[in-house]
């Protein structure tokens, strides 16, 4: 084990230097991959019919969005149980109640989604 430690350190140093030289940051890569994560679900507004939608996740459990019929609805969770929604770009943020409905349906105010929801 001792003889591999200097090699491991040298490789770690080269990776770090190469990453810095190319402008690569592991935290940024994680952030980009989280921002890029999109899940296909079914959604509805109020009691309308279910339609295909996408959920994008900026920071799981903290910031996400639903895209339904070319409308992006943004959500934020502050960690204290409070969720707020921005119904369209430039609109005011409004607090929303979160509730579970039958058949694994999660609702934020009048926006509901069903499917493989990432919960954490």
ABEGO torsion letter per residue (X at the ends): XAAAAAAAAAAAAAAAAAAAAAGBBAAAAAAAAAAABBBBBBBBBEABBBBBBBBBBABBGABBBBBBGGBBBBBBBAGAGBBBBBABBGBBBBBBBBBBBBGGBBBBEABBBBEBBBAX
